[in-house]
Amino acid sequence: MRKNDDTQSTGDWRALSVALSGTFMSTLDANIVNTALPTIGQGFGASLPQVQWIVAGYFLVISCLLLLFGRLGDMYGRRVMTSLGFLLFTAASLCCGAAPSLGLLITARLG
């Protein structure tokens, strides 16, 4: 095997691991929030329809921005946009964890 083949193989595994971790985190995040909705509602003293905006807003924003960020990935590079996405996801998750009210939790979830 030549050196380039080893480098290519390593790059392929890195790309696969990043894609898998992003997919796993997205699925885990959605399932955790869906499971915790009744507890979140009790914690904030909100009804289930109010709390469901946490999930609905999250999926609405993802659906609306998917094509835009795909295009930005084509223009500026997928690595840059993936790193930016992970950074934004982490920052928004921290804000969700520290949200003192339901309105701020929904707002942070939209981020």
Biopython code that builds the backbone (N, CA, C, O; Angstrom):
import numpy as np
from Bio.PDB.StructureBuilder import StructureBuilder

atoms = [
    (1, "MET", "N", (0.834, -1.179, 0.000)),
    (1, "MET", "CA", (0.000, 0.000, 0.000)),
    (1, "MET", "C", (0.885, 1.251, 0.000)),
    (1, "MET", "O", (1.877, 1.319, 0.725)),
    (2, "ARG", "N", (0.527, 2.203, -0.792)),
    (2, "ARG", "CA", (1.274, 3.450, -0.838)),
    (2, "ARG", "C", (0.847, 4.374, 0.279)),
    (2, "ARG", "O", (-0.197, 4.172, 0.899)),
    (3, "LYS", "N", (1.657, 5.392, 0.539)),
    (3, "LYS", "CA", (1.365, 6.342, 1.619)),
    (3, "LYS", "C", (0.051, 7.089, 1.374)),
    (3, "LYS", "O", (-0.701, 7.336, 2.317)),
    (4, "ASN", "N", (-0.226, 7.441, 0.152)),
    (4, "ASN", "CA", (-1.457, 8.162, -0.160)),
    (4, "ASN", "C", (-2.695, 7.336, 0.154)),
    (4, "ASN", "O", (-3.716, 7.885, 0.569)),
    (5, "ASP", "N", (-2.618, 6.022, -0.039)),
    (5, "ASP", "CA", (-3.759, 5.166, 0.276)),
    (5, "ASP", "C", (-4.055, 5.180, 1.768)),
    (5, "ASP", "O", (-5.218, 5.206, 2.171)),
    (6, "ASP", "N", (-2.999, 5.164, 2.601)),
    (6, "ASP", "CA", (-3.196, 5.221, 4.050)),
    (6, "ASP", "C", (-3.803, 6.548, 4.470)),
    (6, "ASP", "O", (-4.704, 6.589, 5.308)),
    (7, "THR", "N", (-3.314, 7.626, 3.892)),
    (7, "THR", "CA", (-3.834, 8.957, 4.213)),
    (7, "THR", "C", (-5.293, 9.066, 3.794)),
    (7, "THR", "O", (-6.111, 9.611, 4.535)),
    (8, "GLN", "N", (-5.624, 8.557, 2.622)),
    (8, "GLN", "CA", (-6.999, 8.601, 2.130)),
    (8, "GLN", "C", (-7.909, 7.776, 3.034)),
    (8, "GLN", "O", (-9.019, 8.196, 3.363)),
    (9, "SER", "N", (-7.433, 6.604, 3.431)),
    (9, "SER", "CA", (-8.231, 5.741, 4.292)),
    (9, "SER", "C", (-8.495, 6.403, 5.641)),
    (9, "SER", "O", (-9.609, 6.317, 6.159)),
    (10, "THR", "N", (-7.497, 7.057, 6.213)),
    (10, "THR", "CA", (-7.659, 7.764, 7.481)),
    (10, "THR", "C", (-8.666, 8.904, 7.340)),
    (10, "THR", "O", (-9.510, 9.108, 8.212)),
    (11, "GLY", "N", (-8.571, 9.641, 6.241)),
    (11, "GLY", "CA", (-9.519, 10.737, 5.994)),
    (11, "GLY", "C", (-10.936, 10.244, 5.837)),
    (11, "GLY", "O", (-11.873, 10.903, 6.288)),
    (12, "ASP", "N", (-11.113, 9.092, 5.204)),
    (12, "ASP", "CA", (-12.449, 8.520, 5.039)),
    (12, "ASP", "C", (-13.050, 8.156, 6.391)),
    (12, "ASP", "O", (-14.228, 8.417, 6.637)),
    (13, "TRP", "N", (-12.249, 7.555, 7.268)),
    (13, "TRP", "CA", (-12.739, 7.171, 8.593)),
    (13, "TRP", "C", (-13.065, 8.396, 9.436)),
    (13, "TRP", "O", (-14.032, 8.390, 10.198)),
    (14, "ARG", "N", (-12.270, 9.435, 9.303)),
    (14, "ARG", "CA", (-12.566, 10.677, 10.043)),
    (14, "ARG", "C", (-13.883, 11.283, 9.577)),
    (14, "ARG", "O", (-14.706, 11.698, 10.393)),
    (15, "ALA", "N", (-14.075, 11.333, 8.274)),
    (15, "ALA", "CA", (-15.320, 11.893, 7.729)),
    (15, "ALA", "C", (-16.522, 11.066, 8.184)),
    (15, "ALA", "O", (-17.563, 11.614, 8.547)),
    (16, "LEU", "N", (-16.368, 9.740, 8.159)),
    (16, "LEU", "CA", (-17.453, 8.880, 8.602)),
    (16, "LEU", "C", (-17.756, 9.084, 10.085)),
    (16, "LEU", "O", (-18.920, 9.129, 10.480)),
    (17, "SER", "N", (-16.721, 9.205, 10.897)),
    (17, "SER", "CA", (-16.941, 9.386, 12.339)),
    (17, "SER", "C", (-17.610, 10.725, 12.640)),
    (17, "SER", "O", (-18.443, 10.801, 13.543)),
    (18, "VAL", "N", (-17.270, 11.765, 11.916)),
    (18, "VAL", "CA", (-17.916, 13.072, 12.113)),
    (18, "VAL", "C", (-19.384, 12.998, 11.694)),
    (18, "VAL", "O", (-20.260, 13.501, 12.398)),
    (19, "ALA", "N", (-19.647, 12.377, 10.558)),
    (19, "ALA", "CA", (-21.031, 12.249, 10.094)),
    (19, "ALA", "C", (-21.861, 11.410, 11.067)),
    (19, "ALA", "O", (-23.004, 11.750, 11.370)),
    (20, "LEU", "N", (-21.284, 10.321, 11.549)),
    (20, "LEU", "CA", (-22.010, 9.468, 12.494)),
    (20, "LEU", "C", (-22.249, 10.163, 13.827)),
    (20, "LEU", "O", (-23.324, 10.026, 14.410)),
    (21, "SER", "N", (-21.266, 10.903, 14.313)),
    (21, "SER", "CA", (-21.457, 11.593, 15.599)),
    (21, "SER", "C", (-22.503, 12.697, 15.475)),
    (21, "SER", "O", (-23.291, 12.896, 16.399)),
    (22, "GLY", "N", (-22.529, 13.405, 14.373)),
    (22, "GLY", "CA", (-23.550, 14.427, 14.160)),
    (22, "GLY", "C", (-24.946, 13.833, 14.079)),
    (22, "GLY", "O", (-25.886, 14.371, 14.663)),
    (23, "THR", "N", (-25.084, 12.732, 13.362)),
    (23, "THR", "CA", (-26.371, 12.062, 13.252)),
    (23, "THR", "C", (-26.814, 11.518, 14.601)),
    (23, "THR", "O", (-27.980, 11.645, 14.975)),
    (24, "PHE", "N", (-25.884, 10.912, 15.329)),
    (24, "PHE", "CA", (-26.206, 10.365, 16.649)),
    (24, "PHE", "C", (-26.645, 11.465, 17.606)),
    (24, "PHE", "O", (-27.644, 11.307, 18.309)),
    (25, "MET", "N", (-25.916, 12.576, 17.645)),
    (25, "MET", "CA", (-26.258, 13.664, 18.559)),
    (25, "MET", "C", (-27.612, 14.278, 18.218)),
    (25, "MET", "O", (-28.380, 14.621, 19.117)),
    (26, "SER", "N", (-27.907, 14.417, 16.953)),
    (26, "SER", "CA", (-29.196, 14.969, 16.539)),
    (26, "SER", "C", (-30.348, 14.065, 16.968)),
    (26, "SER", "O", (-31.355, 14.538, 17.495)),
    (27, "THR", "N", (-30.195, 12.768, 16.741)),
    (27, "THR", "CA", (-31.235, 11.811, 17.127)),
    (27, "THR", "C", (-31.377, 11.740, 18.641)),
    (27, "THR", "O", (-32.493, 11.742, 19.162)),
    (28, "LEU", "N", (-30.264, 11.678, 19.343)),
    (28, "LEU", "CA", (-30.288, 11.624, 20.802)),
    (28, "LEU", "C", (-30.947, 12.869, 21.388)),
    (28, "LEU", "O", (-31.755, 12.779, 22.312)),
    (29, "ASP", "N", (-30.595, 14.021, 20.845)),
    (29, "ASP", "CA", (-31.143, 15.285, 21.320)),
    (29, "ASP", "C", (-32.666, 15.320, 21.166)),
    (29, "ASP", "O", (-33.383, 15.705, 22.089)),
    (30, "ALA", "N", (-33.141, 14.922, 20.005)),
    (30, "ALA", "CA", (-34.595, 14.936, 19.757)),
    (30, "ALA", "C", (-35.317, 13.952, 20.672)),
    (30, "ALA", "O", (-36.378, 14.272, 21.207)),
    (31, "ASN", "N", (-34.758, 12.764, 20.858)),
    (31, "ASN", "CA", (-35.415, 11.759, 21.698)),
    (31, "ASN", "C", (-35.401, 12.143, 23.169)),
    (31, "ASN", "O", (-36.379, 11.902, 23.876)),
    (32, "ILE", "N", (-34.323, 12.730, 23.637)),
    (32, "ILE", "CA", (-34.259, 13.152, 25.036)),
    (32, "ILE", "C", (-35.307, 14.227, 25.320)),
    (32, "ILE", "O", (-36.002, 14.172, 26.334)),
    (33, "VAL", "N", (-35.415, 15.192, 24.429)),
    (33, "VAL", "CA", (-36.374, 16.276, 24.636)),
    (33, "VAL", "C", (-37.806, 15.740, 24.593)),
    (33, "VAL", "O", (-38.635, 16.123, 25.419)),
    (34, "ASN", "N", (-38.100, 14.863, 23.645)),
    (34, "ASN", "CA", (-39.451, 14.294, 23.572)),
    (34, "ASN", "C", (-39.800, 13.527, 24.835)),
    (34, "ASN", "O", (-40.929, 13.610, 25.320)),
    (35, "THR", "N", (-38.851, 12.787, 25.368)),
    (35, "THR", "CA", (-39.084, 12.020, 26.590)),
    (35, "THR", "C", (-39.281, 12.936, 27.794)),
    (35, "THR", "O", (-40.069, 12.632, 28.690)),
    (36, "ALA", "N", (-38.575, 14.042, 27.812)),
    (36, "ALA", "CA", (-38.599, 14.937, 28.969)),
    (36, "ALA", "C", (-39.696, 15.997, 28.917)),
    (36, "ALA", "O", (-39.814, 16.784, 29.857)),
    (37, "LEU", "N", (-40.495, 16.049, 27.869)),
    (37, "LEU", "CA", (-41.509, 17.111, 27.747)),
    (37, "LEU", "C", (-42.437, 17.212, 28.960)),
    (37, "LEU", "O", (-42.654, 18.325, 29.439)),
    (38, "PRO", "N", (-42.993, 16.126, 29.480)),
    (38, "PRO", "CA", (-43.856, 16.276, 30.656)),
    (38, "PRO", "C", (-43.122, 16.851, 31.868)),
    (38, "PRO", "O", (-43.675, 17.672, 32.599)),
    (39, "THR", "N", (-41.889, 16.424, 32.076)),
    (39, "THR", "CA", (-41.099, 16.932, 33.197)),
    (39, "THR", "C", (-40.756, 18.403, 33.005)),
    (39, "THR", "O", (-40.780, 19.179, 33.960)),
    (40, "ILE", "N", (-40.439, 18.784, 31.781)),
    (40, "ILE", "CA", (-40.144, 20.192, 31.485)),
    (40, "ILE", "C", (-41.387, 21.038, 31.744)),
    (40, "ILE", "O", (-41.296, 22.124, 32.318)),
    (41, "GLY", "N", (-42.551, 20.537, 31.319)),
    (41, "GLY", "CA", (-43.803, 21.254, 31.550)),
    (41, "GLY", "C", (-44.076, 21.459, 33.027)),
    (41, "GLY", "O", (-44.500, 22.540, 33.436)),
    (42, "GLN", "N", (-43.837, 20.428, 33.834)),
    (42, "GLN", "CA", (-44.032, 20.562, 35.275)),
    (42, "GLN", "C", (-43.042, 21.544, 35.870)),
    (42, "GLN", "O", (-43.403, 22.344, 36.734)),
    (43, "GLY", "N", (-41.806, 21.493, 35.421)),
    (43, "GLY", "CA", (-40.770, 22.380, 35.955)),
    (43, "GLY", "C", (-41.053, 23.849, 35.693)),
    (43, "GLY", "O", (-40.764, 24.702, 36.533)),
    (44, "PHE", "N", (-41.614, 24.144, 34.533)),
    (44, "PHE", "CA", (-41.918, 25.531, 34.188)),
    (44, "PHE", "C", (-43.380, 25.893, 34.439)),
    (44, "PHE", "O", (-43.780, 27.037, 34.222)),
    (45, "GLY", "N", (-44.175, 24.934, 34.890)),
    (45, "GLY", "CA", (-45.588, 25.197, 35.127)),
    (45, "GLY", "C", (-46.325, 25.515, 33.835)),
    (45, "GLY", "O", (-47.178, 26.402, 33.802)),
    (46, "ALA", "N", (-46.000, 24.798, 32.784)),
    (46, "ALA", "CA", (-46.593, 25.053, 31.469)),
    (46, "ALA", "C", (-47.395, 23.843, 31.022)),
    (46, "ALA", "O", (-47.161, 22.722, 31.472)),
    (47, "SER", "N", (-48.334, 24.088, 30.137)),
    (47, "SER", "CA", (-49.145, 23.004, 29.586)),
    (47, "SER", "C", (-48.366, 22.279, 28.490)),
    (47, "SER", "O", (-47.374, 22.796, 27.976)),
    (48, "LEU", "N", (-48.821, 21.088, 28.142)),
    (48, "LEU", "CA", (-48.157, 20.301, 27.109)),
    (48, "LEU", "C", (-48.147, 21.021, 25.746)),
    (48, "LEU", "O", (-47.120, 20.997, 25.068)),
    (49, "PRO", "N", (-49.254, 21.660, 25.322)),
    (49, "PRO", "CA", (-49.184, 22.398, 24.053)),
    (49, "PRO", "C", (-48.134, 23.518, 24.047)),
    (49, "PRO", "O", (-47.517, 23.779, 23.014)),
    (50, "GLN", "N", (-47.930, 24.174, 25.179)),
    (50, "GLN", "CA", (-46.889, 25.203, 25.245)),
    (50, "GLN", "C", (-45.505, 24.578, 25.138)),
    (50, "GLN", "O", (-44.637, 25.096, 24.435)),
    (51, "VAL", "N", (-45.303, 23.473, 25.830)),
    (51, "VAL", "CA", (-43.995, 22.816, 25.855)),
    (51, "VAL", "C", (-43.660, 22.180, 24.508)),
    (51, "VAL", "O", (-42.486, 22.048, 24.162)),
    (52, "GLN", "N", (-44.672, 21.790, 23.752)),
    (52, "GLN", "CA", (-44.426, 21.171, 22.450)),
    (52, "GLN", "C", (-43.771, 22.126, 21.458)),
    (52, "GLN", "O", (-43.230, 21.686, 20.443)),
    (53, "TRP", "N", (-43.812, 23.420, 21.738)),
    (53, "TRP", "CA", (-43.125, 24.381, 20.875)),
    (53, "TRP", "C", (-41.613, 24.179, 20.903)),
    (53, "TRP", "O", (-40.914, 24.579, 19.972)),
    (54, "ILE", "N", (-41.109, 23.562, 21.963)),
    (54, "ILE", "CA", (-39.676, 23.262, 22.022)),
    (54, "ILE", "C", (-39.298, 22.349, 20.861)),
    (54, "ILE", "O", (-38.308, 22.593, 20.172)),
    (55, "VAL", "N", (-40.075, 21.316, 20.650)),
    (55, "VAL", "CA", (-39.801, 20.358, 19.576)),
    (55, "VAL", "C", (-40.199, 20.925, 18.220)),
    (55, "VAL", "O", (-39.446, 20.822, 17.252)),
    (56, "ALA", "N", (-41.383, 21.524, 18.154)),
    (56, "ALA", "CA", (-41.876, 22.046, 16.873)),
    (56, "ALA", "C", (-40.968, 23.139, 16.327)),
    (56, "ALA", "O", (-40.659, 23.155, 15.135)),
    (57, "GLY", "N", (-40.543, 24.044, 17.189)),
    (57, "GLY", "CA", (-39.655, 25.119, 16.743)),
    (57, "GLY", "C", (-38.315, 24.599, 16.266)),
    (57, "GLY", "O", (-37.766, 25.091, 15.280)),
    (58, "TYR", "N", (-37.787, 23.602, 16.966)),
    (58, "TYR", "CA", (-36.500, 22.996, 16.595)),
    (58, "TYR", "C", (-36.572, 22.414, 15.185)),
    (58, "TYR", "O", (-35.711, 22.690, 14.349)),
    (59, "PHE", "N", (-37.610, 21.601, 14.922)),
    (59, "PHE", "CA", (-37.723, 20.979, 13.605)),
    (59, "PHE", "C", (-38.089, 21.990, 12.520)),
    (59, "PHE", "O", (-37.691, 21.822, 11.367)),
    (60, "LEU", "N", (-38.822, 23.015, 12.861)),
    (60, "LEU", "CA", (-39.153, 24.066, 11.899)),
    (60, "LEU", "C", (-37.900, 24.803, 11.446)),
    (60, "LEU", "O", (-37.710, 25.037, 10.253)),
    (61, "VAL", "N", (-37.051, 25.164, 12.395)),
    (61, "VAL", "CA", (-35.803, 25.868, 12.052)),
    (61, "VAL", "C", (-34.888, 24.973, 11.221)),
    (61, "VAL", "O", (-34.308, 25.430, 10.236)),
    (62, "ILE", "N", (-34.754, 23.713, 11.604)),
    (62, "ILE", "CA", (-33.902, 22.796, 10.835)),
    (62, "ILE", "C", (-34.422, 22.656, 9.405)),
    (62, "ILE", "O", (-33.646, 22.695, 8.450)),
    (63, "SER", "N", (-35.722, 22.495, 9.266)),
    (63, "SER", "CA", (-36.309, 22.329, 7.933)),
    (63, "SER", "C", (-36.109, 23.564, 7.067)),
    (63, "SER", "O", (-35.837, 23.450, 5.872)),
    (64, "CYS", "N", (-36.242, 24.735, 7.661)),
    (64, "CYS", "CA", (-36.115, 25.977, 6.895)),
    (64, "CYS", "C", (-34.664, 26.273, 6.496)),
    (64, "CYS", "O", (-34.415, 26.845, 5.435)),
    (65, "LEU", "N", (-33.724, 25.888, 7.337)),
    (65, "LEU", "CA", (-32.327, 26.265, 7.091)),
    (65, "LEU", "C", (-31.498, 25.178, 6.419)),
    (65, "LEU", "O", (-30.334, 25.412, 6.092)),
    (66, "LEU", "N", (-32.065, 24.005, 6.207)),
    (66, "LEU", "CA", (-31.303, 22.891, 5.658)),
    (66, "LEU", "C", (-30.725, 23.199, 4.279)),
    (66, "LEU", "O", (-29.535, 22.980, 4.050)),
    (67, "LEU", "N", (-31.528, 23.693, 3.377)),
    (67, "LEU", "CA", (-31.044, 24.007, 2.032)),
    (67, "LEU", "C", (-30.039, 25.161, 2.043)),
    (67, "LEU", "O", (-29.051, 25.135, 1.309)),
    (68, "LEU", "N", (-30.295, 26.175, 2.880)),
    (68, "LEU", "CA", (-29.384, 27.310, 2.966)),
    (68, "LEU", "C", (-27.992, 26.869, 3.419)),
    (68, "LEU", "O", (-26.989, 27.241, 2.811)),
    (69, "PHE", "N", (-27.938, 26.074, 4.487)),
    (69, "PHE", "CA", (-26.638, 25.659, 4.984)),
    (69, "PHE", "C", (-25.975, 24.621, 4.086)),
    (69, "PHE", "O", (-24.748, 24.521, 4.066)),
    (70, "GLY", "N", (-26.759, 23.854, 3.348)),
    (70, "GLY", "CA", (-26.180, 22.979, 2.331)),
    (70, "GLY", "C", (-25.489, 23.789, 1.249)),
    (70, "GLY", "O", (-24.393, 23.443, 0.806)),
    (71, "ARG", "N", (-26.127, 24.859, 0.829)),
    (71, "ARG", "CA", (-25.522, 25.743, -0.185)),
    (71, "ARG", "C", (-24.282, 26.443, 0.365)),
    (71, "ARG", "O", (-23.269, 26.554, -0.325)),
    (72, "LEU", "N", (-24.366, 26.920, 1.626)),
    (72, "LEU", "CA", (-23.194, 27.552, 2.240)),
    (72, "LEU", "C", (-22.042, 26.553, 2.375)),
    (72, "LEU", "O", (-20.876, 26.928, 2.258)),
    (73, "GLY", "N", (-22.369, 25.290, 2.618)),
    (73, "GLY", "CA", (-21.340, 24.253, 2.661)),
    (73, "GLY", "C", (-20.681, 24.063, 1.311)),
    (73, "GLY", "O", (-19.474, 23.830, 1.233)),
    (74, "ASP", "N", (-21.462, 24.160, 0.245)),
    (74, "ASP", "CA", (-20.884, 24.085, -1.099)),
    (74, "ASP", "C", (-19.987, 25.280, -1.391)),
    (74, "ASP", "O", (-18.959, 25.140, -2.052)),
    (75, "MET", "N", (-20.373, 26.454, -0.900)),
    (75, "MET", "CA", (-19.626, 27.676, -1.195)),
    (75, "MET", "C", (-18.366, 27.824, -0.333)),
    (75, "MET", "O", (-17.307, 28.196, -0.838)),
    (76, "TYR", "N", (-18.483, 27.533, 0.960)),
    (76, "TYR", "CA", (-17.385, 27.820, 1.889)),
    (76, "TYR", "C", (-16.672, 26.578, 2.410)),
    (76, "TYR", "O", (-15.669, 26.682, 3.115)),
    (77, "GLY", "N", (-17.182, 25.421, 2.068)),
    (77, "GLY", "CA", (-16.552, 24.180, 2.492)),
    (77, "GLY", "C", (-17.377, 23.461, 3.542)),
    (77, "GLY", "O", (-17.890, 24.058, 4.488)),
    (78, "ARG", "N", (-17.484, 22.181, 3.343)),
    (78, "ARG", "CA", (-18.292, 21.377, 4.261)),
    (78, "ARG", "C", (-17.657, 21.287, 5.638)),
    (78, "ARG", "O", (-18.359, 21.240, 6.648)),
    (79, "ARG", "N", (-16.334, 21.263, 5.679)),
    (79, "ARG", "CA", (-15.647, 21.175, 6.973)),
    (79, "ARG", "C", (-15.931, 22.411, 7.823)),
    (79, "ARG", "O", (-16.184, 22.297, 9.022)),
    (80, "VAL", "N", (-15.889, 23.575, 7.211)),
    (80, "VAL", "CA", (-16.141, 24.823, 7.933)),
    (80, "VAL", "C", (-17.579, 24.853, 8.441)),
    (80, "VAL", "O", (-17.823, 25.206, 9.594)),
    (81, "MET", "N", (-18.517, 24.489, 7.598)),
    (81, "MET", "CA", (-19.926, 24.544, 7.993)),
    (81, "MET", "C", (-20.262, 23.469, 9.030)),
    (81, "MET", "O", (-21.082, 23.699, 9.919)),
    (82, "THR", "N", (-19.628, 22.292, 8.917)),
    (82, "THR", "CA", (-19.860, 21.254, 9.923)),
    (82, "THR", "C", (-19.315, 21.691, 11.274)),
    (82, "THR", "O", (-19.964, 21.495, 12.302)),
    (83, "SER", "N", (-18.130, 22.281, 11.275)),
    (83, "SER", "CA", (-17.553, 22.779, 12.531)),
    (83, "SER", "C", (-18.421, 23.883, 13.123)),
    (83, "SER", "O", (-18.650, 23.917, 14.332)),
    (84, "LEU", "N", (-18.898, 24.777, 12.278)),
    (84, "LEU", "CA", (-19.785, 25.841, 12.732)),
    (84, "LEU", "C", (-21.084, 25.266, 13.298)),
    (84, "LEU", "O", (-21.590, 25.754, 14.309)),
    (85, "GLY", "N", (-21.617, 24.240, 12.657)),
    (85, "GLY", "CA", (-22.836, 23.600, 13.132)),
    (85, "GLY", "C", (-22.653, 22.945, 14.495)),
    (85, "GLY", "O", (-23.510, 23.073, 15.369)),
    (86, "PHE", "N", (-21.530, 22.241, 14.678)),
    (86, "PHE", "CA", (-21.253, 21.628, 15.979)),
    (86, "PHE", "C", (-21.086, 22.696, 17.059)),
    (86, "PHE", "O", (-21.553, 22.528, 18.186)),
    (87, "LEU", "N", (-20.427, 23.777, 16.711)),
    (87, "LEU", "CA", (-20.228, 24.870, 17.665)),
    (87, "LEU", "C", (-21.567, 25.504, 18.050)),
    (87, "LEU", "O", (-21.823, 25.746, 19.230)),
    (88, "LEU", "N", (-22.404, 25.766, 17.075)),
    (88, "LEU", "CA", (-23.721, 26.344, 17.327)),
    (88, "LEU", "C", (-24.586, 25.394, 18.149)),
    (88, "LEU", "O", (-25.282, 25.827, 19.068)),
    (89, "PHE", "N", (-24.546, 24.107, 17.826)),
    (89, "PHE", "CA", (-25.310, 23.108, 18.570)),
    (89, "PHE", "C", (-24.876, 23.070, 20.036)),
    (89, "PHE", "O", (-25.718, 23.011, 20.932)),
    (90, "THR", "N", (-23.569, 23.103, 20.280)),
    (90, "THR", "CA", (-23.047, 23.070, 21.643)),
    (90, "THR", "C", (-23.442, 24.322, 22.416)),
    (90, "THR", "O", (-23.866, 24.232, 23.568)),
    (91, "ALA", "N", (-23.305, 25.492, 21.788)),
    (91, "ALA", "CA", (-23.665, 26.746, 22.454)),
    (91, "ALA", "C", (-25.167, 26.792, 22.763)),
    (91, "ALA", "O", (-25.568, 27.201, 23.853)),
    (92, "ALA", "N", (-25.985, 26.374, 21.808)),
    (92, "ALA", "CA", (-27.432, 26.373, 22.029)),
    (92, "ALA", "C", (-27.820, 25.370, 23.114)),
    (92, "ALA", "O", (-28.734, 25.633, 23.895)),
    (93, "SER", "N", (-27.146, 24.236, 23.173)),
    (93, "SER", "CA", (-27.427, 23.246, 24.220)),
    (93, "SER", "C", (-27.088, 23.795, 25.598)),
    (93, "SER", "O", (-27.826, 23.570, 26.557)),
    (94, "LEU", "N", (-25.983, 24.509, 25.700)),
    (94, "LEU", "CA", (-25.620, 25.138, 26.971)),
    (94, "LEU", "C", (-26.661, 26.178, 27.379)),
    (94, "LEU", "O", (-27.026, 26.265, 28.551)),
    (95, "CYS", "N", (-27.135, 26.959, 26.424)),
    (95, "CYS", "CA", (-28.168, 27.960, 26.711)),
    (95, "CYS", "C", (-29.478, 27.288, 27.119)),
    (95, "CYS", "O", (-30.184, 27.795, 27.991)),
    (96, "CYS", "N", (-29.810, 26.155, 26.500)),
    (96, "CYS", "CA", (-31.027, 25.417, 26.886)),
    (96, "CYS", "C", (-30.918, 24.923, 28.316)),
    (96, "CYS", "O", (-31.878, 24.997, 29.084)),
    (97, "GLY", "N", (-29.754, 24.424, 28.668)),
    (97, "GLY", "CA", (-29.560, 23.916, 30.013)),
    (97, "GLY", "C", (-29.636, 24.991, 31.079)),
    (97, "GLY", "O", (-29.986, 24.708, 32.224)),
    (98, "ALA", "N", (-29.312, 26.222, 30.714)),
    (98, "ALA", "CA", (-29.307, 27.325, 31.676)),
    (98, "ALA", "C", (-30.554, 28.206, 31.587)),
    (98, "ALA", "O", (-30.651, 29.208, 32.296)),
    (99, "ALA", "N", (-31.501, 27.849, 30.734)),
    (99, "ALA", "CA", (-32.686, 28.692, 30.528)),
    (99, "ALA", "C", (-33.548, 28.750, 31.786)),
    (99, "ALA", "O", (-33.951, 27.711, 32.310)),
    (100, "PRO", "N", (-33.835, 29.970, 32.278)),
    (100, "PRO", "CA", (-34.639, 30.108, 33.491)),
    (100, "PRO", "C", (-36.153, 30.115, 33.240)),
    (100, "PRO", "O", (-36.937, 30.031, 34.185)),
    (101, "SER", "N", (-36.561, 30.213, 31.980)),
    (101, "SER", "CA", (-37.997, 30.254, 31.679)),
    (101, "SER", "C", (-38.274, 29.463, 30.407)),
    (101, "SER", "O", (-37.367, 29.174, 29.626)),
    (102, "LEU", "N", (-39.544, 29.120, 30.214)),
    (102, "LEU", "CA", (-39.925, 28.357, 29.035)),
    (102, "LEU", "C", (-39.668, 29.151, 27.757)),
    (102, "LEU", "O", (-39.218, 28.587, 26.759)),
    (103, "GLY", "N", (-39.947, 30.440, 27.778)),
    (103, "GLY", "CA", (-39.718, 31.276, 26.595)),
    (103, "GLY", "C", (-38.257, 31.298, 26.184)),
    (103, "GLY", "O", (-37.943, 31.220, 24.996)),
    (104, "LEU", "N", (-37.363, 31.404, 27.157)),
    (104, "LEU", "CA", (-35.935, 31.393, 26.839)),
    (104, "LEU", "C", (-35.471, 30.009, 26.407)),
    (104, "LEU", "O", (-34.565, 29.892, 25.582)),
    (105, "LEU", "N", (-36.077, 28.962, 26.951)),
    (105, "LEU", "CA", (-35.742, 27.612, 26.508)),
    (105, "LEU", "C", (-36.129, 27.408, 25.056)),
    (105, "LEU", "O", (-35.354, 26.854, 24.277)),
    (106, "ILE", "N", (-37.312, 27.848, 24.688)),
    (106, "ILE", "CA", (-37.752, 27.726, 23.288)),
    (106, "ILE", "C", (-36.849, 28.549, 22.389)),
    (106, "ILE", "O", (-36.469, 28.091, 21.312)),
    (107, "THR", "N", (-36.500, 29.751, 22.810)),
    (107, "THR", "CA", (-35.620, 30.612, 22.014)),
    (107, "THR", "C", (-34.247, 29.967, 21.832)),
    (107, "THR", "O", (-33.699, 29.978, 20.729)),
    (108, "ALA", "N", (-33.690, 29.406, 22.905)),
    (108, "ALA", "CA", (-32.384, 28.755, 22.820)),
    (108, "ALA", "C", (-32.467, 27.513, 21.943)),
    (108, "ALA", "O", (-31.507, 27.180, 21.247)),
    (109, "ARG", "N", (-33.574, 26.844, 21.971)),
    (109, "ARG", "CA", (-33.760, 25.631, 21.155)),
    (109, "ARG", "C", (-33.835, 25.964, 19.683)),
    (109, "ARG", "O", (-33.507, 25.135, 18.834)),
    (110, "LEU", "N", (-34.268, 27.178, 19.374)),
    (110, "LEU", "CA", (-34.322, 27.605, 17.967)),
    (110, "LEU", "C", (-32.942, 27.914, 17.414)),
    (110, "LEU", "O", (-32.758, 27.973, 16.198)),
    (111, "GLY", "N", (-31.968, 28.112, 18.299)),
    (111, "GLY", "CA", (-30.609, 28.503, 17.902)),
    (111, "GLY", "C", (-29.778, 27.445, 17.361)),
    (111, "GLY", "O", (-28.625, 27.686, 17.003)),
]
sb = StructureBuilder()
sb.init_structure("model")
sb.init_model(0)
sb.init_chain("A")
sb.init_seg("    ")
for serial, (resi, resn, name, xyz) in enumerate(atoms, 1):
    if name == "N":
        sb.init_residue(resn, " ", resi, " ")
    sb.init_atom(name, np.array(xyz, "f"), 0.0, 1.0, " ", f" {name:<3s}", serial, name[0])
structure = sb.get_structure()
